[in-house]
């Protein structure tokens, strides 16, 4: 997976801060029993629910790499509807499709 240029630039400009951020993420992942595949889906769902387009794109790519299928990721987007509403689900669905259609 390619790392987005803004992330690469931030890492180049502020390596200590980004090392700390990446270590914090690793500690969060290691703090519980979820496997990497599940973590990838949880992070995608959080991104969709929080309305974070860039993060949703990134976590869609990571979820695909972790073994989730495009149909499973679309189903996760559909599950947003009862909680965050139909229009927000449609937005999240679009973000998943942005990545999965580009990769097909």
N, CA, C and O atoms as CSV, one atom per row, in Angstrom:
chain,resi,resn,atom,element,x,y,z
A,1,UNK,N,N,0.853,-1.175,0.000
A,1,UNK,CA,C,0.000,0.000,0.000
A,1,UNK,C,C,0.897,1.236,0.000
A,1,UNK,O,O,1.905,1.298,0.704
A,2,UNK,N,N,0.507,2.200,-0.797
A,2,UNK,CA,C,1.281,3.433,-0.833
A,2,UNK,C,C,0.854,4.339,0.320
A,2,UNK,O,O,-0.329,4.434,0.648
A,3,UNK,N,N,1.817,4.987,0.911
A,3,UNK,CA,C,1.563,5.914,2.008
A,3,UNK,C,C,1.251,7.278,1.395
A,3,UNK,O,O,2.012,7.760,0.556
A,4,UNK,N,N,0.135,7.914,1.802
A,4,UNK,CA,C,-0.207,9.228,1.245
A,4,UNK,C,C,0.921,10.239,1.459
A,4,UNK,O,O,1.592,10.238,2.491
A,5,UNK,N,N,1.110,11.096,0.463
A,5,UNK,CA,C,2.195,12.091,0.509
A,5,UNK,C,C,2.112,13.004,1.726
A,5,UNK,O,O,3.149,13.294,2.323
A,6,UNK,N,N,0.913,13.478,2.131
A,6,UNK,CA,C,0.882,14.332,3.331
A,6,UNK,C,C,1.412,13.614,4.580
A,6,UNK,O,O,2.070,14.227,5.421
A,7,UNK,N,N,1.118,12.310,4.693
A,7,UNK,CA,C,1.625,11.538,5.831
A,7,UNK,C,C,3.154,11.420,5.738
A,7,UNK,O,O,3.859,11.599,6.732
A,8,UNK,N,N,3.653,11.118,4.540
A,8,UNK,CA,C,5.095,11.018,4.359
A,8,UNK,C,C,5.787,12.335,4.694
A,8,UNK,O,O,6.849,12.349,5.316
A,9,UNK,N,N,5.171,13.444,4.275
A,9,UNK,CA,C,5.767,14.755,4.546
A,9,UNK,C,C,5.769,15.065,6.040
A,9,UNK,O,O,6.749,15.585,6.574
A,10,UNK,N,N,4.668,14.743,6.705
A,10,UNK,CA,C,4.601,14.960,8.150
A,10,UNK,C,C,5.670,14.139,8.863
A,10,UNK,O,O,6.317,14.617,9.794
A,11,UNK,N,N,5.845,12.913,8.420
A,11,UNK,CA,C,6.860,12.049,9.026
A,11,UNK,C,C,8.266,12.603,8.775
A,11,UNK,O,O,9.129,12.525,9.649
A,12,UNK,N,N,8.495,13.154,7.597
A,12,UNK,CA,C,9.806,13.737,7.287
A,12,UNK,C,C,10.047,15.013,8.094
A,12,UNK,O,O,11.158,15.261,8.562
A,13,UNK,N,N,9.001,15.816,8.250
A,13,UNK,CA,C,9.133,17.091,8.956
A,13,UNK,C,C,9.175,16.934,10.476
A,13,UNK,O,O,9.839,17.709,11.164
A,14,UNK,N,N,8.470,15.937,10.997
A,14,UNK,CA,C,8.340,15.767,12.451
A,14,UNK,C,C,8.477,14.289,12.829
A,14,UNK,O,O,7.515,13.674,13.289
A,15,UNK,N,N,9.661,13.724,12.638
A,15,UNK,CA,C,9.817,12.282,12.860
A,15,UNK,C,C,9.550,11.831,14.291
A,15,UNK,O,O,8.980,10.759,14.491
A,16,UNK,N,N,9.940,12.606,15.282
A,16,UNK,CA,C,9.702,12.191,16.667
A,16,UNK,C,C,8.210,12.131,16.971
A,16,UNK,O,O,7.739,11.187,17.606
A,17,UNK,N,N,7.472,13.130,16.521
A,17,UNK,CA,C,6.036,13.151,16.762
A,17,UNK,C,C,5.363,11.972,16.060
A,17,UNK,O,O,4.496,11.318,16.640
A,18,UNK,N,N,5.751,11.702,14.837
A,18,UNK,CA,C,5.126,10.613,14.097
A,18,UNK,C,C,5.521,9.253,14.662
A,18,UNK,O,O,4.712,8.325,14.654
A,19,UNK,N,N,6.748,9.123,15.150
A,19,UNK,CA,C,7.148,7.882,15.815
A,19,UNK,C,C,6.283,7.649,17.052
A,19,UNK,O,O,5.848,6.528,17.313
A,20,UNK,N,N,6.039,8.717,17.810
A,20,UNK,CA,C,5.192,8.600,19.001
A,20,UNK,C,C,3.762,8.229,18.614
A,20,UNK,O,O,3.138,7.392,19.267
A,21,UNK,N,N,3.249,8.843,17.565
A,21,UNK,CA,C,1.897,8.538,17.084
A,21,UNK,C,C,1.799,7.072,16.667
A,21,UNK,O,O,0.851,6.378,17.033
A,22,UNK,N,N,2.779,6.610,15.904
A,22,UNK,CA,C,2.755,5.224,15.439
A,22,UNK,C,C,2.929,4.247,16.600
A,22,UNK,O,O,2.335,3.168,16.590
A,23,UNK,N,N,3.727,4.606,17.593
A,23,UNK,CA,C,3.882,3.762,18.783
A,23,UNK,C,C,2.591,3.702,19.580
A,23,UNK,O,O,2.221,2.649,20.099
A,24,UNK,N,N,1.896,4.850,19.678
A,24,UNK,CA,C,0.614,4.883,20.379
A,24,UNK,C,C,-0.388,3.965,19.687
A,24,UNK,O,O,-1.102,3.210,20.347
A,25,UNK,N,N,-0.441,4.029,18.359
A,25,UNK,CA,C,-1.331,3.148,17.613
A,25,UNK,C,C,-0.992,1.685,17.889
A,25,UNK,O,O,-1.884,0.877,18.148
A,26,UNK,N,N,0.289,1.346,17.833
A,26,UNK,CA,C,0.707,-0.040,18.078
A,26,UNK,C,C,0.328,-0.490,19.488
A,26,UNK,O,O,-0.076,-1.636,19.684
A,27,UNK,N,N,0.456,0.400,20.465
A,27,UNK,CA,C,0.078,0.062,21.838
A,27,UNK,C,C,-1.427,-0.160,21.957
A,27,UNK,O,O,-1.868,-1.052,22.680
A,28,UNK,N,N,-2.208,0.641,21.256
A,28,UNK,CA,C,-3.666,0.452,21.273
A,28,UNK,C,C,-4.038,-0.898,20.678
A,28,UNK,O,O,-4.883,-1.606,21.225
A,29,UNK,N,N,-3.418,-1.255,19.573
A,29,UNK,CA,C,-3.689,-2.545,18.931
A,29,UNK,C,C,-3.284,-3.689,19.861
A,29,UNK,O,O,-4.010,-4.677,19.976
A,30,UNK,N,N,-2.145,-3.568,20.519
A,30,UNK,CA,C,-1.636,-4.629,21.388
A,30,UNK,C,C,-2.385,-4.727,22.716
A,30,UNK,O,O,-2.206,-5.699,23.450
A,31,UNK,N,N,-3.210,-3.751,23.032
A,31,UNK,CA,C,-3.867,-3.715,24.341
A,31,UNK,C,C,-5.003,-4.719,24.497
A,31,UNK,O,O,-5.519,-4.896,25.600
A,32,UNK,N,N,-5.396,-5.372,23.420
A,32,UNK,CA,C,-6.525,-6.283,23.529
A,32,UNK,C,C,-6.410,-7.476,22.617
A,32,UNK,O,O,-5.399,-7.662,21.939
A,33,UNK,N,N,-7.462,-8.293,22.603
A,33,UNK,CA,C,-7.398,-9.568,21.898
A,33,UNK,C,C,-7.790,-9.535,20.414
A,33,UNK,O,O,-7.755,-10.575,19.757
A,34,UNK,N,N,-8.158,-8.376,19.875
A,34,UNK,CA,C,-8.603,-8.358,18.489
A,34,UNK,C,C,-7.449,-8.678,17.538
A,34,UNK,O,O,-6.328,-8.201,17.719
A,35,UNK,N,N,-7.743,-9.491,16.527
A,35,UNK,CA,C,-6.715,-9.789,15.529
A,35,UNK,C,C,-6.619,-8.641,14.528
A,35,UNK,O,O,-7.472,-7.754,14.500
A,36,UNK,N,N,-5.573,-8.670,13.710
A,36,UNK,CA,C,-5.305,-7.574,12.776
A,36,UNK,C,C,-6.454,-7.369,11.796
A,36,UNK,O,O,-6.758,-6.233,11.433
A,37,UNK,N,N,-7.088,-8.438,11.367
A,37,UNK,CA,C,-8.201,-8.328,10.421
A,37,UNK,C,C,-9.365,-7.572,11.060
A,37,UNK,O,O,-9.951,-6.688,10.436
A,38,UNK,N,N,-9.694,-7.914,12.286
A,38,UNK,CA,C,-10.783,-7.248,12.993
A,38,UNK,C,C,-10.439,-5.795,13.279
A,38,UNK,O,O,-11.287,-4.915,13.135
A,39,UNK,N,N,-9.204,-5.541,13.682
A,39,UNK,CA,C,-8.766,-4.166,13.944
A,39,UNK,C,C,-8.967,-3.309,12.694
A,39,UNK,O,O,-9.429,-2.172,12.789
A,40,UNK,N,N,-8.624,-3.847,11.533
A,40,UNK,CA,C,-8.771,-3.095,10.285
A,40,UNK,C,C,-10.230,-2.714,10.044
A,40,UNK,O,O,-10.515,-1.589,9.634
A,41,UNK,N,N,-11.152,-3.636,10.293
A,41,UNK,CA,C,-12.570,-3.343,10.096
A,41,UNK,C,C,-13.079,-2.328,11.122
A,41,UNK,O,O,-13.831,-1.417,10.774
A,42,UNK,N,N,-12.674,-2.481,12.373
A,42,UNK,CA,C,-13.088,-1.540,13.415
A,42,UNK,C,C,-12.630,-0.126,13.062
A,42,UNK,O,O,-13.397,0.828,13.188
A,43,UNK,N,N,-11.385,0.005,12.621
A,43,UNK,CA,C,-10.877,1.334,12.277
A,43,UNK,C,C,-11.623,1.930,11.085
A,43,UNK,O,O,-11.872,3.135,11.053
A,44,UNK,N,N,-11.978,1.105,10.111
A,44,UNK,CA,C,-12.780,1.600,8.996
A,44,UNK,C,C,-14.136,2.079,9.503
A,44,UNK,O,O,-14.591,3.159,9.126
A,45,UNK,N,N,-14.774,1.299,10.340
A,45,UNK,CA,C,-16.100,1.670,10.845
A,45,UNK,C,C,-16.053,2.955,11.674
A,45,UNK,O,O,-16.945,3.797,11.567
A,46,UNK,N,N,-15.035,3.104,12.482
A,46,UNK,CA,C,-14.884,4.344,13.247
A,46,UNK,C,C,-14.728,5.528,12.296
A,46,UNK,O,O,-15.342,6.576,12.496
A,47,UNK,N,N,-13.914,5.360,11.271
A,47,UNK,CA,C,-13.701,6.430,10.293
A,47,UNK,C,C,-15.005,6.809,9.596
A,47,UNK,O,O,-15.294,7.992,9.414
A,48,UNK,N,N,-15.785,5.814,9.210
A,48,UNK,CA,C,-17.058,6.089,8.544
A,48,UNK,C,C,-18.002,6.823,9.491
A,48,UNK,O,O,-18.622,7.816,9.110
A,49,UNK,N,N,-18.109,6.334,10.720
A,49,UNK,CA,C,-19.019,6.946,11.685
A,49,UNK,C,C,-18.615,8.359,12.067
A,49,UNK,O,O,-19.469,9.194,12.364
A,50,UNK,N,N,-17.316,8.628,12.059
A,50,UNK,CA,C,-16.823,9.959,12.416
A,50,UNK,C,C,-16.841,10.922,11.231
A,50,UNK,O,O,-16.544,12.107,11.383
A,51,UNK,N,N,-17.192,10.407,10.048
A,51,UNK,CA,C,-17.266,11.261,8.869
A,51,UNK,C,C,-15.910,11.702,8.353
A,51,UNK,O,O,-15.764,12.811,7.839
A,52,UNK,N,N,-14.911,10.829,8.489
A,52,UNK,CA,C,-13.541,11.165,8.118
A,52,UNK,C,C,-13.194,10.499,6.785
A,52,UNK,O,O,-12.790,9.336,6.751
A,53,UNK,N,N,-13.353,11.237,5.697
A,53,UNK,CA,C,-13.189,10.673,4.352
A,53,UNK,C,C,-11.790,10.108,4.109
A,53,UNK,O,O,-11.650,8.968,3.666
A,54,UNK,N,N,-10.767,10.890,4.392
A,54,UNK,CA,C,-9.404,10.414,4.150
A,54,UNK,C,C,-9.089,9.167,4.952
A,54,UNK,O,O,-8.485,8.227,4.436
A,55,UNK,N,N,-9.494,9.155,6.207
A,55,UNK,CA,C,-9.263,7.981,7.052
A,55,UNK,C,C,-10.053,6.785,6.535
A,55,UNK,O,O,-9.549,5.662,6.538
A,56,UNK,N,N,-11.290,7.016,6.090
A,56,UNK,CA,C,-12.099,5.916,5.550
A,56,UNK,C,C,-11.441,5.328,4.301
A,56,UNK,O,O,-11.421,4.110,4.124
A,57,UNK,N,N,-10.909,6.183,3.443
A,57,UNK,CA,C,-10.195,5.676,2.264
A,57,UNK,C,C,-8.992,4.833,2.702
A,57,UNK,O,O,-8.790,3.721,2.215
A,58,UNK,N,N,-8.203,5.379,3.621
A,58,UNK,CA,C,-7.012,4.679,4.097
A,58,UNK,C,C,-7.378,3.351,4.746
A,58,UNK,O,O,-6.752,2.327,4.474
A,59,UNK,N,N,-8.390,3.372,5.600
A,59,UNK,CA,C,-8.757,2.145,6.308
A,59,UNK,C,C,-9.483,1.156,5.408
A,59,UNK,O,O,-9.482,-0.041,5.695
A,60,UNK,N,N,-10.100,1.619,4.331
A,60,UNK,CA,C,-10.635,0.680,3.340
A,60,UNK,C,C,-9.480,-0.072,2.700
A,60,UNK,O,O,-9.532,-1.295,2.569
A,61,UNK,N,N,-8.435,0.651,2.299
A,61,UNK,CA,C,-7.265,-0.013,1.713
A,61,UNK,C,C,-6.646,-1.011,2.695
A,61,UNK,O,O,-6.298,-2.130,2.318
A,62,UNK,N,N,-6.517,-0.596,3.946
A,62,UNK,CA,C,-5.925,-1.481,4.957
A,62,UNK,C,C,-6.813,-2.697,5.218
A,62,UNK,O,O,-6.306,-3.798,5.432
A,63,UNK,N,N,-8.124,-2.508,5.202
A,63,UNK,CA,C,-9.039,-3.638,5.414
A,63,UNK,C,C,-8.962,-4.628,4.248
A,63,UNK,O,O,-9.009,-5.840,4.460
A,64,UNK,N,N,-8.846,-4.123,3.038
A,64,UNK,CA,C,-8.665,-5.019,1.884
A,64,UNK,C,C,-7.372,-5.820,2.034
A,64,UNK,O,O,-7.347,-7.024,1.782
A,65,UNK,N,N,-6.307,-5.147,2.445
A,65,UNK,CA,C,-5.024,-5.839,2.656
A,65,UNK,C,C,-5.123,-6.873,3.775
A,65,UNK,O,O,-4.424,-7.886,3.754
A,66,UNK,N,N,-5.989,-6.615,4.746
A,66,UNK,CA,C,-6.160,-7.536,5.875
A,66,UNK,C,C,-7.040,-8.732,5.516
A,66,UNK,O,O,-7.199,-9.652,6.318
A,67,UNK,N,N,-7.611,-8.718,4.311
A,67,UNK,CA,C,-8.383,-9.877,3.870
A,67,UNK,C,C,-9.881,-9.697,3.744
A,67,UNK,O,O,-10.584,-10.638,3.376
A,68,UNK,N,N,-10.386,-8.507,4.041
A,68,UNK,CA,C,-11.820,-8.262,3.867
A,68,UNK,C,C,-12.112,-8.100,2.380
A,68,UNK,O,O,-11.286,-7.582,1.628
A,69,UNK,N,N,-13.287,-8.545,1.966
A,69,UNK,CA,C,-13.680,-8.402,0.569
A,69,UNK,C,C,-14.419,-7.080,0.380
A,69,UNK,O,O,-14.933,-6.515,1.346
A,70,UNK,N,N,-14.478,-6.583,-0.852
A,70,UNK,CA,C,-15.270,-5.374,-1.098
A,70,UNK,C,C,-16.715,-5.507,-0.629
A,70,UNK,O,O,-17.271,-4.562,-0.070
A,71,UNK,N,N,-17.326,-6.666,-0.850
A,71,UNK,CA,C,-18.716,-6.861,-0.408
A,71,UNK,C,C,-18.842,-6.785,1.112
A,71,UNK,O,O,-19.816,-6.233,1.624
A,72,UNK,N,N,-17.876,-7.329,1.830
A,72,UNK,CA,C,-17.917,-7.249,3.295
A,72,UNK,C,C,-17.769,-5.803,3.762
A,72,UNK,O,O,-18.419,-5.389,4.722
A,73,UNK,N,N,-16.918,-5.038,3.086
A,73,UNK,CA,C,-16.729,-3.641,3.478
A,73,UNK,C,C,-17.963,-2.808,3.152
A,73,UNK,O,O,-18.311,-1.898,3.905
A,74,UNK,N,N,-18.622,-3.107,2.050
A,74,UNK,CA,C,-19.888,-2.429,1.744
A,74,UNK,C,C,-20.947,-2.771,2.779
A,74,UNK,O,O,-21.739,-1.915,3.172
A,75,UNK,N,N,-20.961,-4.027,3.220
A,75,UNK,CA,C,-21.913,-4.417,4.264
A,75,UNK,C,C,-21.647,-3.624,5.544
A,75,UNK,O,O,-22.584,-3.185,6.211
A,76,UNK,N,N,-20.375,-3.442,5.885
A,76,UNK,CA,C,-20.034,-2.631,7.057
A,76,UNK,C,C,-20.569,-1.210,6.883
A,76,UNK,O,O,-21.089,-0.621,7.831
A,77,UNK,N,N,-20.441,-0.662,5.679
A,77,UNK,CA,C,-20.982,0.682,5.425
A,77,UNK,C,C,-22.498,0.685,5.600
A,77,UNK,O,O,-23.048,1.611,6.196
A,78,UNK,N,N,-23.177,-0.335,5.088
A,78,UNK,CA,C,-24.640,-0.409,5.220
A,78,UNK,C,C,-25.059,-0.413,6.683
A,78,UNK,O,O,-26.104,0.132,7.041
A,79,UNK,N,N,-24.233,-1.036,7.530
A,79,UNK,CA,C,-24.561,-1.131,8.954
A,79,UNK,C,C,-24.532,0.226,9.649
A,79,UNK,O,O,-24.999,0.352,10.780
A,80,UNK,N,N,-23.993,1.230,8.990
A,80,UNK,CA,C,-23.991,2.580,9.551
A,80,UNK,C,C,-25.393,3.192,9.575
A,80,UNK,O,O,-25.694,4.021,10.433
A,81,UNK,N,N,-26.236,2.791,8.650
A,81,UNK,CA,C,-27.529,3.461,8.451
A,81,UNK,C,C,-28.381,3.564,9.720
A,81,UNK,O,O,-28.859,4.654,10.033
A,82,UNK,N,N,-28.589,2.472,10.460
A,82,UNK,CA,C,-29.458,2.605,11.632
A,82,UNK,C,C,-28.896,3.516,12.731
A,82,UNK,O,O,-29.653,4.069,13.530
A,83,UNK,N,N,-27.572,3.669,12.768
A,83,UNK,CA,C,-26.945,4.445,13.830
A,83,UNK,C,C,-26.670,5.885,13.439
A,83,UNK,O,O,-26.957,6.797,14.214
A,84,UNK,N,N,-26.116,6.111,12.246
A,84,UNK,CA,C,-25.748,7.483,11.858
A,84,UNK,C,C,-26.618,8.043,10.741
A,84,UNK,O,O,-26.405,9.169,10.291
A,85,UNK,N,N,-27.601,7.262,10.292
A,85,UNK,CA,C,-28.550,7.758,9.304
A,85,UNK,C,C,-28.227,7.353,7.883
A,85,UNK,O,O,-27.076,7.086,7.537
A,86,UNK,N,N,-29.274,7.314,7.061
A,86,UNK,CA,C,-29.148,6.888,5.674
A,86,UNK,C,C,-28.211,7.788,4.859
A,86,UNK,O,O,-27.350,7.266,4.150
A,87,UNK,N,N,-28.345,9.108,4.931
A,87,UNK,CA,C,-27.427,9.938,4.138
A,87,UNK,C,C,-25.959,9.724,4.513
A,87,UNK,O,O,-25.095,9.702,3.636
A,88,UNK,N,N,-25.676,9.570,5.789
A,88,UNK,CA,C,-24.295,9.319,6.219
A,88,UNK,C,C,-23.817,7.943,5.772
A,88,UNK,O,O,-22.643,7.768,5.447
A,89,UNK,N,N,-24.717,6.971,5.754
A,89,UNK,CA,C,-24.362,5.647,5.238
A,89,UNK,C,C,-24.018,5.743,3.765
A,89,UNK,O,O,-23.052,5.130,3.309
A,90,UNK,N,N,-24.801,6.510,3.016
A,90,UNK,CA,C,-24.529,6.655,1.583
A,90,UNK,C,C,-23.160,7.308,1.358
A,90,UNK,O,O,-22.432,6.943,0.435
A,91,UNK,N,N,-22.827,8.264,2.203
A,91,UNK,CA,C,-21.510,8.906,2.110
A,91,UNK,C,C,-20.412,7.885,2.399
A,91,UNK,O,O,-19.429,7.810,1.662
A,92,UNK,N,N,-20.569,7.100,3.461
A,92,UNK,CA,C,-19.583,6.081,3.822
A,92,UNK,C,C,-19.468,5.022,2.718
A,92,UNK,O,O,-18.369,4.577,2.386
A,93,UNK,N,N,-20.591,4.632,2.167
A,93,UNK,CA,C,-20.614,3.669,1.062
A,93,UNK,C,C,-19.789,4.202,-0.108
A,93,UNK,O,O,-19.014,3.466,-0.719
A,94,UNK,N,N,-19.961,5.469,-0.405
A,94,UNK,CA,C,-19.205,6.083,-1.491
A,94,UNK,C,C,-17.714,6.046,-1.242
A,94,UNK,O,O,-16.935,5.822,-2.168
A,95,UNK,N,N,-17.305,6.264,0.003
A,95,UNK,CA,C,-15.883,6.233,0.330
A,95,UNK,C,C,-15.298,4.844,0.126
A,95,UNK,O,O,-14.184,4.697,-0.378
A,96,UNK,N,N,-16.065,3.815,0.524
A,96,UNK,CA,C,-15.607,2.435,0.292
A,96,UNK,C,C,-15.509,2.176,-1.213
A,96,UNK,O,O,-14.524,1.609,-1.686
A,97,UNK,N,N,-16.519,2.586,-1.953
A,97,UNK,CA,C,-16.510,2.387,-3.405
A,97,UNK,C,C,-15.386,3.155,-4.081
A,97,UNK,O,O,-14.831,2.684,-5.074
A,98,UNK,N,N,-15.041,4.326,-3.566
A,98,UNK,CA,C,-13.924,5.092,-4.129
A,98,UNK,C,C,-12.676,4.213,-4.224
A,98,UNK,O,O,-11.934,4.270,-5.205
A,99,UNK,N,N,-12.464,3.413,-3.202
A,99,UNK,CA,C,-11.248,2.574,-3.133
A,99,UNK,C,C,-11.464,1.239,-3.836
A,99,UNK,O,O,-10.624,0.815,-4.629
A,100,UNK,N,N,-12.589,0.569,-3.551
A,100,UNK,CA,C,-12.769,-0.782,-4.083
A,100,UNK,C,C,-12.963,-0.764,-5.600
A,100,UNK,O,O,-12.517,-1.685,-6.284
A,101,UNK,N,N,-13.614,0.255,-6.131
A,101,UNK,CA,C,-13.799,0.317,-7.584
A,101,UNK,C,C,-12.496,0.661,-8.279
A,101,UNK,O,O,-12.254,0.219,-9.402
A,102,UNK,N,N,-11.653,1.448,-7.622
A,102,UNK,CA,C,-10.349,1.805,-8.179
A,102,UNK,C,C,-9.449,0.572,-8.228
A,102,UNK,O,O,-8.615,0.443,-9.124
A,103,UNK,N,N,-9.623,-0.343,-7.252
A,103,UNK,CA,C,-8.767,-1.533,-7.165
A,103,UNK,C,C,-9.300,-2.705,-7.965
A,103,UNK,O,O,-8.644,-3.745,-8.029
A,104,UNK,N,N,-10.472,-2.573,-8.579
A,104,UNK,CA,C,-11.014,-3.733,-9.301
A,104,UNK,C,C,-10.671,-3.709,-10.761
A,104,UNK,O,O,-11.055,-4.616,-11.500
